Amino acid sequence: MVASTLVIQMVDGLAKHLSAGYSPLFIGWARYAAASLIVVPYAALLHGWRIFPAERTSSHILRTVLLVTAMTLYFMAIAHIPLAAAISAYFVARPQSGVDPGILLAIGGSIAYALYMVVTRRMALISHPLKTLVFQCVAGMVLLTPQALLTWTTPALADLPAFLGLGLLSLLAHFMLIAAFRLAETSVLAPLVYVELIGAALIGYVAFGEVPGPATWAGAALIVAAGMLVLIRRKDAVPAVDEPVA
């Protein structure tokens, strides 16, 4: 889960870099298109034409819609505000000053992502991880195709490695995420996404020269403290092996 959250921040960094020359709506589609070009042939090699999960299609569609919504809103947010500010708002809806549209977009994305994590936990227990990932990529590409056509910009040759990186890193991050949810409950894993704050601050500073303000650091501290409290309380609530359970 920790590795997944750090890789996701690398994806966000690439998306922010590309947003200087491309619409966030187009970038979102390109992420799924690049991922599909990589994962579909691999899945077909292993499973033939049965590359999609056969069970609970409606739940897989819901999961993909939630992720597409979260990703699109977040990509639109980081095109206008620093990564650290966006990820802070993404977790706690804490504006730095006033009501910045980018902050509101990040808040909307956070709600969709929280629901996505809940559905992912349920589906991870019953569906094959690779087939779940294939469905997510292909369905996401299809859902985002109309907005990609409306905001189309033919990628420059120099930007193709960045677009390919979007797809490859997204696959890696979400495969690890699905695998994590097969091994642990949502309540255990959810606090670990706060590691994204570290990745967001680091990538924002190194790649874009973004220095988080005092309000962002204060919000981040509150988030981390709340996450640690959840983990500690959960650990204390688990009885020892030799303790009788009431």
Salt bridges, closest charged atoms under 4 A:
GLU185 OE1 - ARG234 NH2 2.96
GLU210 OE2 - LYS16 NZ 3.33
